[in-house]
């Protein structure tokens, strides 16, 4: 089974032993451990296996091209943000081809970046799940398995949206369309013969069924008493949050509302004050972050990093003026002056800020630099991977789409009025109006955090960039919701190495220009 070997051997050999730090990745663990020895190692320190997975998710140069736009999970999310319409890059630089909707074809680096990133996460998750074929007995074992199931579910959730339209034009699930290969283990209750049948592209419906199974199992395992040592790890709240994201994609609206509500319990709302809203996107120490990655000096990659690309304040590519990140002027104009979040961005006149890039018209200052230290800090704040506010918005959308418009409106309006804009009134009352208003709140609240492109596809929205806004001429585009340029082709390497897939199975190539 060439594909399985490719994923489980080549990728793990490449990814599992990337140097970060002694504490972050225990190098005593290698792929040469047999099952018994691996089980013993996990019994002594289950986090050894998880650390390898977290290490991969923040690894620079996954594709061995030394490209500074290849820095793991947030690199993948930022690439999708650059394909949408809310984040504007002031000049051509890294992520330029993503910005032009021209980095989705099989010879290109991005399609391999996405594929390698997520399938290695899956391979590492499978390693962990395989340690306990009987499902684990202790709280720690169930916690280990649950986190692996959650990450595998998360990886497939991204893959099924990156390499296929998960929704039809009417919003229904595109269940029969070719999706991505399912790489599982015998610990999932599959025989080797059954696993061999998953070699080719499984349907969207099959992949989504596996996502739901993984995430519901993850919640069960993590609710068995597991307590995570830090926000780097996944607990039951985070697993419920990922499940809520899945339910939105699957059109399971009440389930989405329930999972989101469950996920956010115990977390505070980020307040619009100097200690919250304006300083809230640099550190896992922010109490309303549900999940994040806390960088150390060993995991920082300076210019090849998320903060280098997104922060006009941090001393990275954006901050030094090579490619500042701006908000679309049309979106900015729709943020009321009374909304505290408008201070995340400069207006059309610009503003005096810590760097020249941050002084530009429409420049974002949402992402800053830890401790406001412009001298000693490198461009690597902590990564925010899930926040309380996202779950509020997921819950509101789930309610709006399940005939509970009044409850959805009350939840949305109450949250915005109390925490963002005291003058806010939600004027929408029917389902369609509420969904659009929630989407607008998502665009503002989650700007730059990796949701924009996924939302456009999920909601069947076109990508519209106009010269009447602040878009450079080279990146003006207007493409409909199902234009072929909005999904990636399978990478050349996969077609060459997977006996179950050939070029005829690939997605069509779409050129928006």
C-alpha positions as CSV (number, residue, x, y, z in Angstrom):
1,X,0.0,0.0,0.0
2,X,2.2,2.7,-1.4
3,X,0.1,5.6,-0.1
4,X,0.2,4.3,3.5
5,X,3.9,3.8,3.3
6,X,4.4,7.2,1.9
7,X,2.4,8.9,4.6
8,X,3.3,6.7,7.6
9,X,7.0,6.3,6.8
10,X,8.3,9.1,4.6
11,X,6.3,11.9,6.3
12,X,7.0,10.7,9.8
13,X,10.7,10.3,9.1
14,X,10.7,13.8,7.8
15,X,8.5,15.4,10.4
16,X,8.7,13.5,13.6
17,X,12.2,14.5,14.5
18,X,12.5,18.2,13.6
19,X,14.6,19.9,16.1
20,X,12.8,22.4,18.3
21,X,13.9,22.0,21.9
22,X,14.7,19.2,24.2
23,X,11.6,19.9,26.3
24,X,9.4,20.3,23.3
25,X,10.4,17.2,21.4
26,X,11.9,14.3,23.2
27,X,14.3,12.8,20.8
28,X,14.4,9.5,22.7
29,X,11.3,8.6,20.8
30,X,12.0,7.4,17.2
31,X,10.1,5.6,14.5
32,X,12.3,2.5,15.3
33,X,10.4,1.7,18.5
34,X,8.4,-1.4,18.2
35,X,4.8,-1.5,19.4
36,X,5.6,-2.9,22.8
37,X,8.4,-0.4,23.4
38,X,6.3,2.5,22.1
39,X,3.5,1.5,24.5
40,X,6.0,1.5,27.3
41,X,7.4,4.9,26.4
42,X,3.9,6.3,26.2
43,X,3.1,4.8,29.6
44,X,6.0,6.7,31.1
45,X,5.4,9.9,29.3
46,X,2.4,10.1,26.9
47,X,3.3,13.7,26.0
48,X,6.3,12.5,24.1
49,X,4.1,11.5,21.3
50,X,2.0,14.6,21.4
51,X,5.1,16.8,21.5
52,X,6.1,15.3,18.1
53,X,2.7,16.3,16.7
54,X,2.8,19.8,18.1
55,X,6.4,20.1,16.9
56,X,5.3,19.3,13.3
57,X,2.4,21.8,13.4
58,X,4.9,24.7,14.0
59,X,7.7,23.3,11.8
60,X,9.2,25.7,9.3
61,X,10.2,24.3,5.8
62,X,7.9,21.3,5.8
63,X,8.4,20.9,2.0
64,X,12.2,21.4,2.1
65,X,12.0,24.4,-0.2
66,X,13.2,26.9,2.4
67,X,10.2,29.0,1.6
68,X,9.3,31.6,4.2
69,X,5.6,31.0,3.6
70,X,5.9,27.4,4.7
71,X,5.7,27.4,8.5
72,X,3.1,24.8,9.5
73,X,-0.5,25.0,10.5
74,X,-0.8,28.8,10.7
75,X,1.1,29.1,7.4
76,X,-1.7,27.0,5.9
77,X,-4.4,29.1,7.5
78,X,-2.8,32.4,6.5
79,X,-2.6,31.2,2.9
80,X,-6.3,30.7,2.8
81,X,-6.9,34.1,4.4
82,X,-4.8,35.6,1.6
83,X,-7.2,34.0,-1.0
84,X,-10.3,35.8,0.5
85,X,-11.2,39.5,0.4
86,X,-10.7,40.9,3.9
87,X,-6.9,40.8,4.2
88,X,-5.0,43.1,1.7
89,X,-1.3,42.8,1.2
90,X,0.2,46.2,0.4
91,X,2.9,44.9,-1.9
92,X,4.0,41.7,-3.6
93,X,5.9,39.3,-1.3
94,X,5.5,35.9,0.3
95,X,1.9,34.6,-0.2
96,X,1.7,36.7,-3.4
97,X,0.5,33.8,-5.5
98,X,-2.1,32.8,-2.9
99,X,-3.3,36.4,-3.0
100,X,-3.6,36.1,-6.8
101,X,-5.6,32.9,-6.5
102,X,-2.8,31.3,-8.5
103,X,-1.2,28.9,-6.1
104,X,-3.6,25.9,-6.2
105,X,-2.3,23.9,-9.1
106,X,-0.5,20.5,-8.7
107,X,3.1,21.7,-9.5
108,X,2.9,24.5,-7.0
109,X,4.3,24.5,-3.5
110,X,1.1,25.5,-1.7
111,X,-0.9,22.4,-2.7
112,X,1.9,20.3,-1.4
113,X,2.2,22.4,1.8
114,X,-1.4,21.9,2.7
115,X,-1.3,18.2,1.8
116,X,2.0,17.4,3.7
117,X,1.0,19.5,6.7
118,X,-2.4,17.8,7.3
119,X,-1.5,14.3,6.3
120,X,1.5,14.3,8.6
121,X,-0.8,15.5,11.4
122,X,-2.9,12.5,10.5
123,X,0.0,10.1,10.4
124,X,1.2,11.2,13.8
125,X,-2.3,10.9,15.2
126,X,-2.5,7.4,13.8
127,X,0.7,6.6,15.6
128,X,-0.8,7.6,18.9
129,X,-4.1,5.9,18.3
130,X,-2.3,2.7,17.4
131,X,-0.6,2.5,20.8
132,X,-3.8,1.4,22.4
133,X,-5.9,-0.9,20.1
134,X,-8.3,-1.5,23.0
135,X,-9.0,2.2,23.4
136,X,-6.9,2.9,26.5
137,X,-7.7,2.2,30.2
138,X,-6.4,5.2,32.2
139,X,-7.4,8.8,32.1
140,X,-4.0,9.7,30.6
141,X,-4.3,7.1,27.9
142,X,-7.8,8.2,27.0
143,X,-6.5,11.8,27.0
144,X,-3.7,10.9,24.7
145,X,-6.0,9.0,22.3
146,X,-8.6,11.8,22.5
147,X,-6.2,14.5,21.5
148,X,-5.0,12.4,18.6
149,X,-8.6,11.8,17.4
150,X,-9.3,15.5,17.7
151,X,-6.2,16.5,15.6
152,X,-7.0,13.8,13.0
153,X,-10.5,15.1,12.8
154,X,-9.3,18.7,12.5
155,X,-6.8,17.7,9.7
156,X,-9.5,16.0,7.7
157,X,-11.9,18.9,8.3
158,X,-9.4,21.2,6.6
159,X,-8.5,18.7,3.8
160,X,-12.1,18.1,2.8
161,X,-12.5,21.9,2.3
162,X,-9.2,22.5,0.6
163,X,-9.4,19.8,-2.0
164,X,-13.1,19.7,-2.7
165,X,-16.2,21.8,-2.5
166,X,-17.8,20.4,0.6
167,X,-21.1,22.1,-0.2
168,X,-23.4,22.3,-3.2
169,X,-24.7,25.5,-4.6
170,X,-27.8,25.2,-2.4
171,X,-25.7,24.8,0.7
172,X,-26.3,21.1,1.1
173,X,-23.4,18.7,1.7
174,X,-21.7,17.6,-1.5
175,X,-21.6,14.1,-0.2
176,X,-21.0,12.1,-3.4
177,X,-18.1,14.2,-4.7
178,X,-14.6,12.8,-4.6
179,X,-12.9,13.9,-1.4
180,X,-9.5,12.9,0.0
181,X,-8.0,9.5,1.0
182,X,-8.8,8.3,4.5
183,X,-5.6,7.1,6.2
184,X,-6.6,5.1,9.3
185,X,-5.2,2.3,11.5
186,X,-6.2,-1.1,12.6
187,X,-6.8,0.4,16.0
188,X,-9.8,2.1,14.4
189,X,-11.4,-1.4,14.0
190,X,-10.3,-1.7,10.4
191,X,-8.6,-4.7,9.0
192,X,-5.5,-4.3,6.7
193,X,-7.8,-5.4,3.8
194,X,-10.3,-2.7,4.7
195,X,-7.6,-0.1,5.0
196,X,-6.3,-1.0,1.6
197,X,-9.7,-0.1,0.0
198,X,-9.2,3.5,1.2
199,X,-6.3,4.1,-1.1
200,X,-8.1,6.4,-3.5
201,X,-10.3,9.5,-3.0
202,X,-13.0,8.7,-0.6
203,X,-16.2,10.7,-1.0
204,X,-16.9,13.9,0.8
205,X,-19.6,12.1,2.8
206,X,-17.3,9.3,3.8
207,X,-14.6,11.7,5.0
208,X,-17.1,13.8,6.9
209,X,-18.5,10.7,8.6
210,X,-15.0,9.9,9.8
211,X,-14.5,13.5,11.0
212,X,-17.7,13.3,13.1
213,X,-16.7,9.9,14.5
214,X,-13.2,11.1,15.4
215,X,-14.4,14.3,17.1
216,X,-17.2,12.7,19.0
217,X,-14.9,9.9,20.2
218,X,-12.3,12.6,21.1
219,X,-14.9,14.4,23.3
220,X,-15.8,11.2,25.0
221,X,-12.2,10.3,25.8
222,X,-11.2,13.8,26.9
223,X,-14.3,14.1,29.1
224,X,-13.1,11.0,31.1
225,X,-11.1,13.3,33.4
226,X,-8.1,14.5,31.3
227,X,-6.6,17.8,32.4
228,X,-4.2,19.4,30.0
229,X,-0.9,20.9,31.3
230,X,-1.1,24.0,29.1
231,X,-3.2,25.5,26.3
232,X,-0.8,23.9,23.7
233,X,-2.8,20.7,24.3
234,X,-6.4,19.8,23.4
235,X,-9.0,19.2,26.1
236,X,-12.7,18.5,26.0
237,X,-13.6,22.1,25.5
238,X,-11.3,22.4,22.4
239,X,-12.6,19.1,21.0
240,X,-16.1,20.3,21.4
241,X,-15.1,23.5,19.6
242,X,-13.6,21.6,16.6
243,X,-16.8,19.5,16.6
244,X,-18.9,22.7,16.5
245,X,-16.9,23.9,13.4
246,X,-17.6,20.5,11.8
247,X,-21.3,20.7,12.5
248,X,-21.6,24.1,10.8
249,X,-20.0,22.5,7.6
250,X,-22.3,19.5,7.9
251,X,-25.5,21.6,8.3
252,X,-26.2,20.1,11.7
253,X,-27.3,23.4,13.1
254,X,-28.6,22.4,16.6
255,X,-25.6,20.2,17.1
256,X,-23.3,23.1,16.2
257,X,-25.1,25.4,18.7
258,X,-24.9,22.8,21.5
259,X,-21.3,21.9,20.9
260,X,-20.2,25.6,20.8
261,X,-22.1,26.4,23.9
262,X,-20.5,23.4,25.7
263,X,-17.1,24.4,24.4
264,X,-17.1,27.9,25.7
265,X,-18.2,27.2,29.3
266,X,-15.6,28.3,31.9
267,X,-13.9,30.9,29.6
268,X,-14.3,34.6,30.0
269,X,-15.1,37.1,27.2
270,X,-12.2,39.3,26.0
271,X,-13.0,42.8,27.3
272,X,-12.5,45.9,25.2
273,X,-9.9,47.5,27.4
274,X,-6.1,47.9,27.4
275,X,-5.6,44.5,29.0
276,X,-7.9,42.7,26.7
277,X,-9.1,43.6,23.2
278,X,-6.0,45.7,22.3
279,X,-3.5,43.4,23.7
280,X,-5.2,40.1,23.2
281,X,-3.5,38.4,20.2
282,X,0.0,37.8,21.3
283,X,0.0,35.3,24.2
284,X,-1.7,32.2,25.5
285,X,-1.8,34.0,28.8
286,X,-5.0,35.6,27.5
287,X,-7.6,33.9,29.6
288,X,-10.3,33.8,26.9
289,X,-8.0,31.8,24.5
290,X,-9.3,28.3,24.5
291,X,-6.5,26.8,22.5
292,X,-3.2,28.3,21.4
293,X,0.5,27.6,20.8
294,X,3.0,29.2,23.2
295,X,6.2,29.9,21.3
296,X,9.6,29.6,23.0
297,X,12.9,30.9,21.8
298,X,13.5,27.4,20.3
299,X,10.3,27.4,18.3
300,X,10.5,30.9,17.0
301,X,11.4,31.3,13.3
302,X,11.6,35.1,13.1
303,X,10.9,36.0,9.5
304,X,9.4,32.7,8.4
305,X,6.5,33.0,10.8
306,X,2.9,34.0,11.2
307,X,3.6,37.2,13.1
308,X,6.2,38.2,10.6
309,X,3.5,38.1,7.9
310,X,0.5,39.4,9.8
311,X,1.8,41.9,12.3
312,X,2.7,45.5,11.2
313,X,4.1,46.1,14.6
314,X,6.4,43.1,15.1
315,X,9.8,43.2,13.5
316,X,9.0,40.8,10.6
317,X,8.3,41.1,6.9
318,X,5.1,43.1,7.5
319,X,6.5,45.3,10.2
320,X,9.6,46.3,8.3
321,X,7.4,47.4,5.4
322,X,8.0,44.6,2.8
323,X,4.4,43.5,2.8
324,X,2.1,45.2,5.4
325,X,-1.2,43.6,6.0
326,X,-4.3,45.8,5.7
327,X,-8.0,45.4,6.1
328,X,-10.2,45.8,3.1
329,X,-11.4,49.4,3.1
330,X,-15.0,48.2,2.4
331,X,-15.0,46.1,5.5
332,X,-13.4,48.8,7.6
333,X,-16.2,51.2,6.5
334,X,-18.8,48.8,7.8
335,X,-17.4,48.8,11.3
336,X,-19.3,51.4,13.4
337,X,-17.2,54.1,14.9
338,X,-18.6,53.1,18.3
339,X,-17.2,49.5,17.9
340,X,-14.1,49.0,20.0
341,X,-12.7,46.7,17.3
342,X,-12.3,49.5,14.9
343,X,-9.2,50.4,16.8
344,X,-7.6,47.2,15.5
345,X,-7.2,49.1,12.2
346,X,-6.1,52.5,11.0
347,X,-8.6,54.6,9.1
348,X,-8.0,56.0,5.6
349,X,-5.8,58.7,6.9
350,X,-3.4,56.3,8.7
351,X,-2.2,56.9,12.2
352,X,1.1,57.4,14.1
353,X,2.2,53.9,15.2
354,X,5.3,52.1,16.4
355,X,6.4,51.3,12.8
356,X,6.0,52.9,9.4
357,X,4.0,49.9,8.3
358,X,1.6,50.2,11.2
359,X,1.1,53.8,10.3
360,X,-0.3,53.1,6.8
361,X,-4.0,53.7,5.9
362,X,-6.1,50.6,6.9
363,X,-3.1,48.9,8.5
364,X,-4.0,46.3,11.1
365,X,-2.6,46.8,14.6
366,X,-4.6,43.8,16.0
367,X,-1.6,41.6,16.0
368,X,1.2,43.3,18.0
369,X,4.3,42.1,19.7
370,X,4.6,40.4,23.1
371,X,5.2,42.9,26.0
372,X,5.3,45.7,23.5
373,X,9.1,45.0,23.2
374,X,10.2,46.2,19.8
375,X,13.9,45.8,20.6
376,X,14.3,42.3,21.9
377,X,11.2,40.5,20.6
378,X,11.3,38.5,17.4
379,X,8.2,38.3,15.2
380,X,6.7,35.3,16.9
381,X,3.8,35.9,19.3
382,X,1.8,33.0,20.4
383,X,-0.7,31.5,18.0
384,X,-4.4,31.8,18.8
385,X,-6.1,28.6,17.6
386,X,-9.5,28.9,19.2
387,X,-11.2,31.7,21.2
388,X,-14.4,32.1,23.2
389,X,-15.8,34.6,20.8
390,X,-15.7,32.2,17.9
391,X,-17.9,29.8,19.8
392,X,-20.4,32.6,20.6
393,X,-20.7,33.2,16.8
394,X,-20.9,29.5,16.0
395,X,-23.7,29.1,18.6
396,X,-25.6,32.1,17.2
397,X,-25.4,30.7,13.7
398,X,-26.5,27.3,14.8
399,X,-29.5,28.8,16.6
400,X,-30.4,31.1,13.6
401,X,-30.4,28.1,11.2
402,X,-32.5,25.9,13.5
403,X,-35.6,28.0,13.7
404,X,-34.5,29.8,16.9
405,X,-34.0,33.3,15.4
406,X,-35.0,35.2,18.5
407,X,-32.5,33.2,20.6
408,X,-29.8,33.8,18.0
409,X,-30.5,37.5,17.9
410,X,-30.5,37.8,21.7
411,X,-27.2,36.0,22.0
412,X,-25.5,38.0,19.3
413,X,-26.8,41.3,20.3
414,X,-26.1,40.7,24.0
415,X,-22.5,39.8,23.3
416,X,-21.7,42.7,21.0
417,X,-23.5,45.3,23.1
418,X,-21.8,44.1,26.3
419,X,-18.3,43.6,25.0
420,X,-17.7,45.4,21.6
421,X,-20.2,48.2,20.9
422,X,-22.7,49.5,23.4
423,X,-24.7,51.1,20.7
424,X,-25.1,47.9,18.6
425,X,-28.5,46.8,17.5
426,X,-29.0,43.7,15.5
427,X,-31.6,44.7,12.9
428,X,-31.9,41.3,11.2
429,X,-34.7,39.1,12.4
430,X,-35.1,36.3,9.8
431,X,-32.7,33.4,9.2
432,X,-31.0,34.8,6.1
433,X,-30.5,38.2,7.6
434,X,-29.1,36.8,10.9
435,X,-26.7,34.5,9.1
436,X,-25.4,37.4,7.1
437,X,-25.1,39.6,10.2
438,X,-23.3,36.8,12.0
439,X,-20.9,36.4,9.1
440,X,-20.2,40.1,9.2
441,X,-19.4,39.8,12.9
442,X,-17.1,36.8,12.1
443,X,-15.3,38.9,9.5
444,X,-14.6,41.6,12.1
445,X,-13.9,39.6,15.2
446,X,-11.9,36.8,13.5
447,X,-10.0,39.0,11.0
448,X,-6.6,37.5,10.2
449,X,-7.2,34.3,12.2
450,X,-7.7,31.9,9.3
451,X,-11.5,31.7,8.9
452,X,-12.3,34.1,6.0
453,X,-11.8,31.8,3.0
454,X,-13.5,28.8,4.7
455,X,-16.5,31.0,5.5
456,X,-16.8,32.2,2.0
457,X,-16.8,28.7,0.6
458,X,-19.1,27.3,3.3
459,X,-21.6,30.2,2.9
460,X,-21.5,30.0,-0.9
461,X,-20.2,33.6,-1.3
462,X,-18.2,35.0,-4.2
463,X,-14.8,36.5,-3.8
464,X,-15.1,40.2,-4.8
465,X,-12.2,42.6,-4.8
466,X,-12.7,46.0,-6.4
467,X,-10.6,49.0,-7.3
468,X,-13.1,51.1,-5.4
469,X,-11.5,49.6,-2.2
470,X,-7.8,49.6,-1.4
471,X,-6.9,46.5,-3.5
472,X,-3.8,46.8,-5.9
473,X,-4.8,46.4,-9.5
474,X,-2.9,43.0,-9.8
475,X,-5.2,41.4,-7.3
476,X,-8.6,42.6,-8.4
477,X,-10.8,39.6,-9.0
478,X,-14.4,38.5,-8.9
479,X,-15.0,34.8,-8.8
480,X,-18.2,32.9,-8.1
481,X,-18.6,30.5,-5.2
482,X,-17.7,27.3,-7.2
483,X,-14.9,28.6,-9.4
484,X,-12.3,25.9,-9.8
485,X,-9.6,28.2,-8.5
486,X,-11.1,28.1,-5.0
487,X,-9.9,24.5,-4.4
488,X,-6.5,22.9,-4.8
489,X,-5.5,20.2,-7.2
490,X,-3.9,17.1,-5.6
491,X,-0.1,17.5,-5.5
492,X,2.1,15.9,-8.1
493,X,3.9,13.9,-5.4
494,X,0.7,12.2,-4.3
495,X,-0.3,11.3,-7.8
496,X,3.1,9.8,-8.4
497,X,3.2,7.8,-5.2
498,X,-0.4,6.7,-4.7
499,X,-1.5,3.7,-6.8
500,X,-5.1,4.5,-6.1
501,X,-5.0,8.0,-7.7
502,X,-3.9,9.1,-11.2
503,X,-4.2,12.3,-13.1
504,X,-7.7,11.6,-14.2
505,X,-8.8,11.7,-10.5
506,X,-7.5,15.2,-10.0
507,X,-9.5,18.4,-9.6
508,X,-9.8,20.7,-12.6
509,X,-7.4,23.7,-12.8
510,X,-9.2,27.0,-12.6
511,X,-7.7,30.3,-13.7
512,X,-9.5,33.4,-12.3
513,X,-7.8,35.8,-14.7
